[in-house]
Every structure is written in structure tokens, then in C-alpha cells.
Amino acid sequence: MYGEDFAAHPQEIYARLRAQGPVAAVELAPGVDADLVIAHDAALRVLQNPSLFARDARRWAALNEGRVPADSPVLGMMGYRPNAMFSDGAEHLRLRKAITESLARINTARLSRDVERVADYLIDQFSERGSADLLNDYAKLLPLLLFNQLFGCTGDIGDRLTHYMSMLFDGQDVVRSNEELNACLMELVALKRRQPGEDMTSWLIQHPAGLRDEELKDQLVLLMGAGVEPERNLIGNALLLLLSEEAPAPGSRGGGLLVEDALDDVLWNHSPIANYGTHFPLQDVDLDGTVLPANSPVLISFAAANSDPSLTDARQTLSKGAHLAWGAGPHACPAKSPAQLIALTAIERILNALPDIALAAPARELAWRPGPFHRALVSLPVRFTPTAARRAAAPRPVAQTVPVPPTQAVPGEQTPKKAKGWWSSFLDVFRV
């Protein structure tokens, strides 16, 4: 599931896997085996049955026994972190309550304005060129910058957070990126304990759950990880559908869609997170004739479940309640409404700003990023009539520049002047 063939033609792979039954044996990465639940009803039984299927990755037998490579690229997504995603029972309820009640404090009108400001800033960076890569110039950066806003990041912290989270998602120097990301978020937590504000970090600190600093850091990693990669894929895949004259998948409604309809179509046919929701059976479990060994990873294929032939009626209407793109059960996505608002606002903003925007290459020629978990474009090239920036944009930031740590400074020498990153450049334009 990590090869380019799967990335290019996932539904063909799912169709072949269905010959094995509702569950199929797969390889997620070299040396990493798992069972993939591909039937809709079987997926629901796993997602809704925490008494048989746990989320705590410390149960992973193959990893504990050294049979999973220590540098495996899937560990960033599947390795244990003490957050709500990898916890069960009372601990899960405590951590999830802190997250859901903090999310509930987000003002939707303010969130919409924040998305508009980030969108305007990014559009200004390329509007005069007449061309752009809407994935890497827009859909990828928008949620990263938005989370800096939601977390209450300073310019320096936000630049580092954006940089290292981007590196993690792109699989670059994963060990160091993870260490730097953790250090950056611990610095943010310390800052917000001293100087609380109207932001998610401060609200989590203030929550009655009494989260420790390490717990706070890992809930922030969860929020950003669960919000950035899926959001960029939701925005990118929906923009592809809206700009394409071709129907991208069986059951879709083709061109001329409203933005809301395009988002529903993507959630059904190109789930931003295609395969995830890792569970570990507490004992050997017989799931419709397939024995799932205790403490072995069982993943849910949201994409395959959504294309299950048994869902014919629901797929014909693209019923919002039937697809599994948001998960189900006690670990269902708690940020469904904000995520949809962010994508809707971001897409409408760019379509209104650049009304004649069009694909610069046929949709069928666009490449999809390999990987077992996501449905993600490599790029989304577009062209449009050049348009003057709507405000004086700051100089285009250097995306790969991060602050020089003080420990690297040479005594007696002047500290090199650091180039601004995306977040501090944004703050130069929008004082928020």
C-alpha cells in the first residue's frame, strides 16, 4: 500500500482486496503487516466496539518484539503518543473531553474571518504570477498557518511549528523533525501558562482535566496532525473536482457542483485520510470469517468502506450520514464542523479571488502522493489571469528557513540574521 500503483489506482486495489472478504492482509510499509477492514458494516463493528478493539499502540506485538523497523515511515502515524487518539476507556474520555470542550469555545464567525485572512495572504503571494500550485502554495499552507492562529503562536514559534510539521508530513528527517516539533510545542505551552490568551493552547491549559505539560504537547500534536494533513487533502481534492470537467469516480456528480456538494463528493470518493483508525484486538477476534490476532494492527479503510457495493443506495444520493470519512464510534472526529467550515471558506475565497482559474494540466495526468494512509495530490497546477495583490504583501518567506538555535551561535560572532518564515511574514501583514 505504499507503492505508486496503489497511489494512482486505489479503488482498483480495493476491488481486488474484496476477493479476500471484508478484511484483507496488507503491507503498509516494508516489514509492516496489518489487516485492513474494507467492508462498511465490518468497519462499523470495529469502530464501535472498544471492548474488543483498543487504540493503545503500546499493545502492538510486532513493534514490541522488534519486528517493525525502528525507522519505519509509518511509526509517525501509528506509534504511541499519550493523546486522545491512542488512549482508551476513562483516560480517553478525560483527554477527549478536554479537546471537545476547548473546540466548542471556537467562535465560528472569528474562525471564518481567520481563514479568509490566511487565504488572502497566500493568494497575494502568487496572484500576480498568473499560475500556482494550489496544493503546495495554498491547500498545504493554509491549515498550517491557521493552526498557528488557533494555538496563539508567536512569530518565532509559529515559523518553527510550520517548518517542522511540514517536514514530518513530507517524511523529511522524521526523527529530528519530531524532536524539534516537541520542543517547539513545549515552549508554546510554557509561554501560554505565563501569558494565556483566547486560543486553543490556553483553553486546554485552563480545562478542569488538569493536563500536564507533556499531555498538553501531545494533544496539540494530535490536533495539528489530525487537522493539517486531512484538511489540505480535503481542500486540494475538492478544488480538483471543481476545476475538472471529468467525473473523478463512479457515483460522483461531475462538473458544475456547488462547493458544498464537491466537499461531500470528496468525502465519499477521495477520503482525505483513506486508511487509518488503527486498532489492536484485545484477544483473537473472528470478524466475518477472518481471525484478527490479538495485539496486531487492524486499520479501517474509510475509502474502501465508502465504495462498498452494499452502499448502492447511499452512494447514489451521496448521503452525508453514511460515509465513514469522519470515522465513527468513540474516536470519531470531534472537529467535523470546523473542518468543513475551513475547507468551504478556503475554497470559496480562492474561486472568488481568481474567477477564471483553470487546471494547467489534464486531471487524469496529475500524480497522487504514495503512502498507505492518505489520498493526496502531489501538486495541483493552475493558471489564471494575473491579478494585483489586494494589499501590500510581505516579501515571500523562505519556507525552509528556521531560526538558528542559540547553541549553534559562535561566541564573539554576530548571530546570523534569520529570514522570516511563513507565520512571522503573515503577522507582518495581519497584526492579529
Contacts in CASP RR format, 6 or more apart in sequence:
PFRMAT RR
TARGET T0000
AUTHOR 0000-0000-0000
METHOD contacts of the structure
MODEL  1
MYGEDFAAHPQEIYARLRAQGPVAAVELAPGVDADLVIAHDAALRVLQNP
SLFARDARRWAALNEGRVPADSPVLGMMGYRPNAMFSDGAEHLRLRKAIT
ESLARINTARLSRDVERVADYLIDQFSERGSADLLNDYAKLLPLLLFNQL
FGCTGDIGDRLTHYMSMLFDGQDVVRSNEELNACLMELVALKRRQPGEDM
TSWLIQHPAGLRDEELKDQLVLLMGAGVEPERNLIGNALLLLLSEEAPAP
GSRGGGLLVEDALDDVLWNHSPIANYGTHFPLQDVDLDGTVLPANSPVLI
SFAAANSDPSLTDARQTLSKGAHLAWGAGPHACPAKSPAQLIALTAIERI
LNALPDIALAAPARELAWRPGPFHRALVSLPVRFTPTAARRAAAPRPVAQ
TVPVPPTQAVPGEQTPKKAKGWWSSFLDVFRV
1 13 0 8 1.000
1 26 0 8 1.000
1 27 0 8 1.000
1 28 0 8 1.000
1 36 0 8 1.000
1 275 0 8 1.000
1 371 0 8 1.000
1 372 0 8 1.000
2 27 0 8 1.000
2 28 0 8 1.000
2 29 0 8 1.000
2 30 0 8 1.000
2 73 0 8 1.000
2 370 0 8 1.000
2 371 0 8 1.000
2 372 0 8 1.000
3 370 0 8 1.000
3 371 0 8 1.000
4 370 0 8 1.000
5 13 0 8 1.000
6 13 0 8 1.000
6 370 0 8 1.000
6 371 0 8 1.000
6 372 0 8 1.000
7 367 0 8 1.000
7 368 0 8 1.000
7 369 0 8 1.000
7 370 0 8 1.000
7 371 0 8 1.000
8 367 0 8 1.000
8 368 0 8 1.000
10 274 0 8 1.000
10 303 0 8 1.000
10 375 0 8 1.000
11 249 0 8 1.000
11 303 0 8 1.000
11 307 0 8 1.000
14 38 0 8 1.000
14 301 0 8 1.000
14 303 0 8 1.000
14 304 0 8 1.000
14 307 0 8 1.000
17 24 0 8 1.000
17 26 0 8 1.000
17 36 0 8 1.000
17 38 0 8 1.000
17 304 0 8 1.000
18 24 0 8 1.000
18 38 0 8 1.000
18 39 0 8 1.000
18 304 0 8 1.000
20 290 0 8 1.000
21 38 0 8 1.000
21 39 0 8 1.000
21 288 0 8 1.000
21 290 0 8 1.000
22 37 0 8 1.000
22 38 0 8 1.000
22 39 0 8 1.000
22 41 0 8 1.000
22 42 0 8 1.000
22 287 0 8 1.000
22 288 0 8 1.000
22 290 0 8 1.000
23 35 0 8 1.000
23 36 0 8 1.000
23 37 0 8 1.000
23 38 0 8 1.000
23 39 0 8 1.000
23 42 0 8 1.000
23 287 0 8 1.000
23 288 0 8 1.000
23 290 0 8 1.000
23 292 0 8 1.000
23 298 0 8 1.000
24 35 0 8 1.000
24 36 0 8 1.000
24 38 0 8 1.000
25 33 0 8 1.000
25 34 0 8 1.000
25 35 0 8 1.000
25 36 0 8 1.000
26 33 0 8 1.000
26 34 0 8 1.000
26 35 0 8 1.000
26 36 0 8 1.000
26 299 0 8 1.000
26 372 0 8 1.000
27 33 0 8 1.000
27 34 0 8 1.000
28 34 0 8 1.000
28 74 0 8 1.000
28 78 0 8 1.000
28 297 0 8 1.000
28 299 0 8 1.000
28 372 0 8 1.000
29 72 0 8 1.000
29 73 0 8 1.000
29 74 0 8 1.000
29 372 0 8 1.000
30 69 0 8 1.000
30 72 0 8 1.000
31 67 0 8 1.000
31 68 0 8 1.000
31 69 0 8 1.000
31 72 0 8 1.000
32 62 0 8 1.000
32 68 0 8 1.000
32 69 0 8 1.000
32 72 0 8 1.000
32 74 0 8 1.000
33 62 0 8 1.000
33 296 0 8 1.000
34 278 0 8 1.000
34 296 0 8 1.000
34 297 0 8 1.000
34 298 0 8 1.000
34 299 0 8 1.000
35 290 0 8 1.000
35 292 0 8 1.000
35 296 0 8 1.000
35 297 0 8 1.000
35 298 0 8 1.000
35 299 0 8 1.000
36 275 0 8 1.000
36 298 0 8 1.000
36 299 0 8 1.000
36 300 0 8 1.000
36 301 0 8 1.000
36 304 0 8 1.000
37 43 0 8 1.000
37 46 0 8 1.000
37 287 0 8 1.000
37 298 0 8 1.000
37 299 0 8 1.000
37 300 0 8 1.000
37 301 0 8 1.000
37 305 0 8 1.000
38 301 0 8 1.000
38 304 0 8 1.000
38 305 0 8 1.000
38 308 0 8 1.000
39 288 0 8 1.000
39 304 0 8 1.000
39 305 0 8 1.000
39 308 0 8 1.000
39 310 0 8 1.000
40 305 0 8 1.000
40 306 0 8 1.000
40 308 0 8 1.000
40 310 0 8 1.000
40 311 0 8 1.000
40 324 0 8 1.000
41 310 0 8 1.000
42 287 0 8 1.000
42 288 0 8 1.000
43 300 0 8 1.000
43 301 0 8 1.000
43 302 0 8 1.000
43 305 0 8 1.000
43 324 0 8 1.000
43 328 0 8 1.000
44 324 0 8 1.000
44 328 0 8 1.000
45 287 0 8 1.000
46 53 0 8 1.000
46 279 0 8 1.000
46 287 0 8 1.000
46 298 0 8 1.000
46 300 0 8 1.000
47 277 0 8 1.000
47 300 0 8 1.000
47 324 0 8 1.000
47 327 0 8 1.000
47 328 0 8 1.000
47 329 0 8 1.000
47 331 0 8 1.000
47 332 0 8 1.000
48 328 0 8 1.000
48 329 0 8 1.000
48 330 0 8 1.000
50 88 0 8 1.000
50 89 0 8 1.000
50 330 0 8 1.000
51 282 0 8 1.000
52 281 0 8 1.000
52 282 0 8 1.000
52 283 0 8 1.000
52 285 0 8 1.000
53 279 0 8 1.000
53 280 0 8 1.000
53 281 0 8 1.000
53 282 0 8 1.000
53 285 0 8 1.000
53 298 0 8 1.000
54 88 0 8 1.000
54 279 0 8 1.000
54 280 0 8 1.000
54 281 0 8 1.000
54 282 0 8 1.000
55 85 0 8 1.000
55 86 0 8 1.000
55 87 0 8 1.000
55 88 0 8 1.000
55 92 0 8 1.000
55 277 0 8 1.000
55 278 0 8 1.000
55 279 0 8 1.000
55 280 0 8 1.000
55 331 0 8 1.000
56 80 0 8 1.000
56 86 0 8 1.000
56 87 0 8 1.000
56 88 0 8 1.000
56 280 0 8 1.000
57 63 0 8 1.000
57 78 0 8 1.000
57 79 0 8 1.000
57 80 0 8 1.000
57 86 0 8 1.000
57 278 0 8 1.000
57 280 0 8 1.000
58 64 0 8 1.000
58 80 0 8 1.000
59 280 0 8 1.000
59 295 0 8 1.000
60 68 0 8 1.000
60 78 0 8 1.000
60 79 0 8 1.000
60 80 0 8 1.000
60 280 0 8 1.000
60 295 0 8 1.000
60 296 0 8 1.000
60 297 0 8 1.000
61 293 0 8 1.000
61 294 0 8 1.000
61 295 0 8 1.000
61 296 0 8 1.000
62 68 0 8 1.000
62 296 0 8 1.000
62 297 0 8 1.000
63 75 0 8 1.000
63 79 0 8 1.000
68 75 0 8 1.000
71 174 0 8 1.000
71 175 0 8 1.000
73 171 0 8 1.000
73 174 0 8 1.000
74 372 0 8 1.000
74 373 0 8 1.000
76 168 0 8 1.000
76 174 0 8 1.000
76 178 0 8 1.000
77 276 0 8 1.000
77 278 0 8 1.000
77 373 0 8 1.000
78 278 0 8 1.000
78 297 0 8 1.000
79 86 0 8 1.000
80 86 0 8 1.000
81 218 0 8 1.000
81 221 0 8 1.000
81 222 0 8 1.000
82 214 0 8 1.000
82 215 0 8 1.000
82 218 0 8 1.000
83 95 0 8 1.000
83 215 0 8 1.000
83 218 0 8 1.000
83 219 0 8 1.000
83 221 0 8 1.000
83 222 0 8 1.000
84 92 0 8 1.000
84 95 0 8 1.000
84 96 0 8 1.000
84 99 0 8 1.000
84 219 0 8 1.000
84 222 0 8 1.000
84 331 0 8 1.000
85 222 0 8 1.000
85 226 0 8 1.000
85 331 0 8 1.000
87 95 0 8 1.000
92 330 0 8 1.000
92 331 0 8 1.000
94 209 0 8 1.000
95 209 0 8 1.000
95 211 0 8 1.000
95 215 0 8 1.000
95 219 0 8 1.000
96 330 0 8 1.000
96 334 0 8 1.000
97 207 0 8 1.000
97 209 0 8 1.000
98 204 0 8 1.000
98 207 0 8 1.000
98 209 0 8 1.000
98 210 0 8 1.000
98 211 0 8 1.000
98 219 0 8 1.000
99 204 0 8 1.000
99 219 0 8 1.000
99 222 0 8 1.000
99 223 0 8 1.000
99 334 0 8 1.000
100 334 0 8 1.000
101 203 0 8 1.000
101 207 0 8 1.000
102 200 0 8 1.000
102 203 0 8 1.000
102 204 0 8 1.000
102 207 0 8 1.000
103 200 0 8 1.000
103 334 0 8 1.000
103 335 0 8 1.000
103 338 0 8 1.000
105 203 0 8 1.000
106 150 0 8 1.000
106 200 0 8 1.000
106 338 0 8 1.000
108 337 0 8 1.000
108 338 0 8 1.000
108 341 0 8 1.000
111 338 0 8 1.000
111 341 0 8 1.000
111 342 0 8 1.000
112 341 0 8 1.000
112 345 0 8 1.000
114 146 0 8 1.000
114 149 0 8 1.000
114 150 0 8 1.000
114 432 0 8 1.000
115 142 0 8 1.000
115 146 0 8 1.000
115 341 0 8 1.000
115 342 0 8 1.000
115 345 0 8 1.000
115 346 0 8 1.000
115 349 0 8 1.000
116 345 0 8 1.000
116 349 0 8 1.000
117 430 0 8 1.000
117 432 0 8 1.000
118 142 0 8 1.000
118 145 0 8 1.000
118 146 0 8 1.000
118 149 0 8 1.000
118 426 0 8 1.000
119 138 0 8 1.000
119 142 0 8 1.000
119 345 0 8 1.000
119 346 0 8 1.000
119 349 0 8 1.000
119 350 0 8 1.000
119 353 0 8 1.000
120 349 0 8 1.000
120 353 0 8 1.000
120 390 0 8 1.000
120 391 0 8 1.000
121 145 0 8 1.000
121 393 0 8 1.000
121 426 0 8 1.000
121 429 0 8 1.000
121 430 0 8 1.000
122 137 0 8 1.000
122 138 0 8 1.000
122 141 0 8 1.000
122 142 0 8 1.000
122 145 0 8 1.000
123 138 0 8 1.000
123 349 0 8 1.000
123 350 0 8 1.000
123 353 0 8 1.000
123 354 0 8 1.000
123 390 0 8 1.000
124 389 0 8 1.000
124 390 0 8 1.000
124 391 0 8 1.000
124 393 0 8 1.000
125 137 0 8 1.000
125 393 0 8 1.000
125 396 0 8 1.000
126 132 0 8 1.000
126 137 0 8 1.000
127 353 0 8 1.000
127 354 0 8 1.000
127 386 0 8 1.000
127 387 0 8 1.000
127 388 0 8 1.000
127 389 0 8 1.000
127 390 0 8 1.000
128 386 0 8 1.000
128 387 0 8 1.000
128 388 0 8 1.000
128 389 0 8 1.000
129 386 0 8 1.000
130 383 0 8 1.000
130 384 0 8 1.000
130 385 0 8 1.000
130 386 0 8 1.000
130 387 0 8 1.000
131 360 0 8 1.000
131 381 0 8 1.000
131 382 0 8 1.000
131 383 0 8 1.000
131 384 0 8 1.000
132 138 0 8 1.000
132 381 0 8 1.000
132 382 0 8 1.000
132 384 0 8 1.000
133 379 0 8 1.000
133 380 0 8 1.000
133 381 0 8 1.000
133 382 0 8 1.000
134 236 0 8 1.000
134 239 0 8 1.000
134 350 0 8 1.000
134 380 0 8 1.000
134 381 0 8 1.000
134 382 0 8 1.000
135 232 0 8 1.000
135 236 0 8 1.000
135 377 0 8 1.000
135 378 0 8 1.000
135 379 0 8 1.000
135 380 0 8 1.000
136 379 0 8 1.000
138 235 0 8 1.000
138 346 0 8 1.000
138 350 0 8 1.000
139 231 0 8 1.000
139 232 0 8 1.000
139 233 0 8 1.000
139 235 0 8 1.000
139 236 0 8 1.000
139 239 0 8 1.000
139 346 0 8 1.000
139 380 0 8 1.000
140 166 0 8 1.000
140 232 0 8 1.000
141 162 0 8 1.000
141 422 0 8 1.000
142 231 0 8 1.000
142 232 0 8 1.000
142 235 0 8 1.000
142 342 0 8 1.000
142 346 0 8 1.000
143 227 0 8 1.000
143 228 0 8 1.000
143 231 0 8 1.000
143 232 0 8 1.000
143 235 0 8 1.000
143 342 0 8 1.000
144 161 0 8 1.000
144 162 0 8 1.000
144 165 0 8 1.000
144 166 0 8 1.000
144 228 0 8 1.000
144 422 0 8 1.000
145 162 0 8 1.000
145 422 0 8 1.000
145 423 0 8 1.000
145 426 0 8 1.000
146 342 0 8 1.000
147 161 0 8 1.000
147 223 0 8 1.000
147 224 0 8 1.000
147 227 0 8 1.000
147 228 0 8 1.000
148 155 0 8 1.000
148 157 0 8 1.000
148 158 0 8 1.000
148 161 0 8 1.000
148 162 0 8 1.000
148 423 0 8 1.000
148 426 0 8 1.000
149 199 0 8 1.000
149 432 0 8 1.000
150 199 0 8 1.000
150 200 0 8 1.000
151 161 0 8 1.000
151 188 0 8 1.000
151 199 0 8 1.000
151 200 0 8 1.000
151 201 0 8 1.000
151 220 0 8 1.000
151 224 0 8 1.000
152 188 0 8 1.000
152 192 0 8 1.000
152 197 0 8 1.000
152 199 0 8 1.000
152 200 0 8 1.000
152 201 0 8 1.000
152 202 0 8 1.000
153 161 0 8 1.000
153 188 0 8 1.000
153 423 0 8 1.000
154 191 0 8 1.000
155 423 0 8 1.000
155 424 0 8 1.000
155 427 0 8 1.000
156 403 0 8 1.000
156 424 0 8 1.000
157 184 0 8 1.000
157 187 0 8 1.000
157 188 0 8 1.000
157 191 0 8 1.000
158 184 0 8 1.000
158 423 0 8 1.000
158 424 0 8 1.000
159 401 0 8 1.000
159 402 0 8 1.000
159 403 0 8 1.000
159 420 0 8 1.000
159 421 0 8 1.000
159 422 0 8 1.000
159 423 0 8 1.000
159 424 0 8 1.000
160 180 0 8 1.000
160 184 0 8 1.000
160 402 0 8 1.000
160 403 0 8 1.000
161 181 0 8 1.000
161 184 0 8 1.000
161 185 0 8 1.000
161 188 0 8 1.000
161 224 0 8 1.000
161 423 0 8 1.000
162 421 0 8 1.000
162 422 0 8 1.000
162 423 0 8 1.000
163 399 0 8 1.000
163 400 0 8 1.000
163 401 0 8 1.000
163 402 0 8 1.000
163 421 0 8 1.000
164 177 0 8 1.000
164 178 0 8 1.000
164 180 0 8 1.000
164 181 0 8 1.000
164 184 0 8 1.000
164 402 0 8 1.000
165 181 0 8 1.000
165 224 0 8 1.000
165 225 0 8 1.000
165 228 0 8 1.000
166 399 0 8 1.000
167 173 0 8 1.000
167 174 0 8 1.000
167 177 0 8 1.000
168 174 0 8 1.000
168 177 0 8 1.000
168 178 0 8 1.000
168 181 0 8 1.000
169 228 0 8 1.000
169 229 0 8 1.000
171 177 0 8 1.000
181 221 0 8 1.000
182 217 0 8 1.000
182 221 0 8 1.000
185 217 0 8 1.000
185 220 0 8 1.000
185 221 0 8 1.000
186 213 0 8 1.000
186 217 0 8 1.000
188 201 0 8 1.000
188 220 0 8 1.000
189 201 0 8 1.000
189 205 0 8 1.000
189 213 0 8 1.000
189 216 0 8 1.000
189 217 0 8 1.000
189 220 0 8 1.000
190 213 0 8 1.000
192 199 0 8 1.000
192 201 0 8 1.000
192 202 0 8 1.000
192 205 0 8 1.000
193 205 0 8 1.000
196 202 0 8 1.000
196 205 0 8 1.000
196 206 0 8 1.000
200 220 0 8 1.000
200 223 0 8 1.000
201 216 0 8 1.000
201 220 0 8 1.000
204 211 0 8 1.000
204 216 0 8 1.000
204 219 0 8 1.000
204 220 0 8 1.000
205 211 0 8 1.000
205 216 0 8 1.000
211 219 0 8 1.000
223 335 0 8 1.000
226 333 0 8 1.000
226 335 0 8 1.000
227 335 0 8 1.000
227 339 0 8 1.000
229 272 0 8 1.000
229 273 0 8 1.000
229 374 0 8 1.000
229 376 0 8 1.000
230 272 0 8 1.000
230 273 0 8 1.000
230 339 0 8 1.000
230 374 0 8 1.000
231 272 0 8 1.000
231 339 0 8 1.000
231 342 0 8 1.000
231 343 0 8 1.000
232 272 0 8 1.000
232 376 0 8 1.000
233 270 0 8 1.000
233 272 0 8 1.000
233 273 0 8 1.000
233 374 0 8 1.000
233 375 0 8 1.000
233 376 0 8 1.000
233 377 0 8 1.000
234 263 0 8 1.000
234 266 0 8 1.000
234 267 0 8 1.000
234 272 0 8 1.000
234 339 0 8 1.000
234 343 0 8 1.000
235 343 0 8 1.000
235 346 0 8 1.000
235 347 0 8 1.000
236 377 0 8 1.000
236 380 0 8 1.000
237 266 0 8 1.000
237 270 0 8 1.000
237 272 0 8 1.000
237 375 0 8 1.000
237 377 0 8 1.000
238 259 0 8 1.000
238 262 0 8 1.000
238 263 0 8 1.000
238 265 0 8 1.000
238 266 0 8 1.000
238 343 0 8 1.000
238 347 0 8 1.000
239 347 0 8 1.000
239 350 0 8 1.000
239 380 0 8 1.000
240 248 0 8 1.000
240 359 0 8 1.000
240 363 0 8 1.000
240 366 0 8 1.000
240 377 0 8 1.000
240 380 0 8 1.000
241 248 0 8 1.000
241 252 0 8 1.000
241 254 0 8 1.000
241 255 0 8 1.000
241 257 0 8 1.000
241 262 0 8 1.000
241 265 0 8 1.000
241 266 0 8 1.000
241 270 0 8 1.000
242 255 0 8 1.000
242 256 0 8 1.000
242 257 0 8 1.000
242 259 0 8 1.000
242 262 0 8 1.000
242 347 0 8 1.000
242 351 0 8 1.000
243 357 0 8 1.000
243 358 0 8 1.000
243 359 0 8 1.000
243 363 0 8 1.000
243 382 0 8 1.000
244 255 0 8 1.000
244 359 0 8 1.000
244 363 0 8 1.000
245 255 0 8 1.000
245 363 0 8 1.000
246 254 0 8 1.000
246 363 0 8 1.000
246 364 0 8 1.000
247 253 0 8 1.000
247 254 0 8 1.000
247 255 0 8 1.000
248 254 0 8 1.000
248 265 0 8 1.000
248 269 0 8 1.000
248 270 0 8 1.000
248 363 0 8 1.000
249 269 0 8 1.000
249 270 0 8 1.000
250 307 0 8 1.000
251 268 0 8 1.000
251 269 0 8 1.000
251 315 0 8 1.000
251 316 0 8 1.000
251 318 0 8 1.000
252 265 0 8 1.000
252 268 0 8 1.000
252 269 0 8 1.000
252 318 0 8 1.000
253 261 0 8 1.000
253 265 0 8 1.000
253 318 0 8 1.000
254 265 0 8 1.000
257 265 0 8 1.000
259 344 0 8 1.000
259 347 0 8 1.000
259 348 0 8 1.000
259 351 0 8 1.000
260 344 0 8 1.000
261 318 0 8 1.000
262 347 0 8 1.000
263 340 0 8 1.000
263 343 0 8 1.000
263 344 0 8 1.000
263 347 0 8 1.000
264 318 0 8 1.000
264 320 0 8 1.000
265 318 0 8 1.000
266 272 0 8 1.000
267 306 0 8 1.000
267 320 0 8 1.000
267 323 0 8 1.000
267 325 0 8 1.000
267 326 0 8 1.000
268 306 0 8 1.000
268 315 0 8 1.000
268 318 0 8 1.000
268 323 0 8 1.000
268 325 0 8 1.000
269 306 0 8 1.000
269 307 0 8 1.000
270 303 0 8 1.000
270 375 0 8 1.000
271 302 0 8 1.000
271 303 0 8 1.000
271 306 0 8 1.000
271 323 0 8 1.000
271 324 0 8 1.000
271 325 0 8 1.000
271 375 0 8 1.000
272 325 0 8 1.000
272 374 0 8 1.000
272 375 0 8 1.000
272 376 0 8 1.000
273 302 0 8 1.000
273 325 0 8 1.000
273 373 0 8 1.000
273 374 0 8 1.000
273 375 0 8 1.000
274 301 0 8 1.000
274 302 0 8 1.000
274 303 0 8 1.000
274 373 0 8 1.000
274 374 0 8 1.000
274 375 0 8 1.000
275 299 0 8 1.000
275 300 0 8 1.000
275 301 0 8 1.000
275 302 0 8 1.000
275 303 0 8 1.000
275 304 0 8 1.000
275 372 0 8 1.000
275 373 0 8 1.000
276 299 0 8 1.000
276 300 0 8 1.000
276 302 0 8 1.000
276 373 0 8 1.000
277 299 0 8 1.000
277 300 0 8 1.000
277 327 0 8 1.000
277 331 0 8 1.000
278 297 0 8 1.000
278 298 0 8 1.000
278 299 0 8 1.000
279 297 0 8 1.000
279 298 0 8 1.000
279 299 0 8 1.000
279 300 0 8 1.000
280 294 0 8 1.000
280 295 0 8 1.000
280 296 0 8 1.000
280 297 0 8 1.000
280 298 0 8 1.000
281 292 0 8 1.000
281 293 0 8 1.000
281 294 0 8 1.000
281 295 0 8 1.000
281 296 0 8 1.000
281 298 0 8 1.000
282 294 0 8 1.000
283 294 0 8 1.000
284 291 0 8 1.000
284 292 0 8 1.000
284 293 0 8 1.000
284 294 0 8 1.000
285 291 0 8 1.000
285 292 0 8 1.000
285 294 0 8 1.000
286 292 0 8 1.000
292 298 0 8 1.000
300 324 0 8 1.000
300 327 0 8 1.000
302 323 0 8 1.000
302 324 0 8 1.000
302 325 0 8 1.000
302 327 0 8 1.000
303 375 0 8 1.000
305 324 0 8 1.000
306 315 0 8 1.000
306 323 0 8 1.000
306 324 0 8 1.000
306 325 0 8 1.000
307 315 0 8 1.000
311 322 0 8 1.000
314 321 0 8 1.000
314 322 0 8 1.000
314 323 0 8 1.000
315 322 0 8 1.000
326 332 0 8 1.000
326 333 0 8 1.000
326 336 0 8 1.000
327 333 0 8 1.000
333 339 0 8 1.000
350 357 0 8 1.000
351 357 0 8 1.000
353 387 0 8 1.000
353 390 0 8 1.000
354 384 0 8 1.000
354 385 0 8 1.000
354 387 0 8 1.000
356 384 0 8 1.000
356 385 0 8 1.000
357 382 0 8 1.000
357 383 0 8 1.000
357 384 0 8 1.000
358 382 0 8 1.000
358 383 0 8 1.000
358 384 0 8 1.000
359 380 0 8 1.000
359 381 0 8 1.000
359 382 0 8 1.000
360 381 0 8 1.000
360 382 0 8 1.000
360 383 0 8 1.000
361 381 0 8 1.000
366 377 0 8 1.000
366 378 0 8 1.000
366 379 0 8 1.000
366 380 0 8 1.000
367 377 0 8 1.000
367 378 0 8 1.000
367 379 0 8 1.000
368 375 0 8 1.000
368 376 0 8 1.000
368 377 0 8 1.000
368 378 0 8 1.000
369 376 0 8 1.000
369 377 0 8 1.000
369 378 0 8 1.000
391 429 0 8 1.000
392 429 0 8 1.000
393 429 0 8 1.000
394 420 0 8 1.000
394 425 0 8 1.000
394 426 0 8 1.000
394 428 0 8 1.000
394 429 0 8 1.000
395 420 0 8 1.000
395 425 0 8 1.000
396 425 0 8 1.000
397 419 0 8 1.000
397 420 0 8 1.000
397 421 0 8 1.000
397 422 0 8 1.000
397 424 0 8 1.000
397 425 0 8 1.000
398 419 0 8 1.000
398 420 0 8 1.000
398 421 0 8 1.000
399 421 0 8 1.000
399 422 0 8 1.000
401 418 0 8 1.000
401 419 0 8 1.000
401 420 0 8 1.000
401 421 0 8 1.000
402 418 0 8 1.000
402 421 0 8 1.000
403 418 0 8 1.000
404 415 0 8 1.000
404 416 0 8 1.000
404 418 0 8 1.000
409 415 0 8 1.000
420 428 0 8 1.000
END
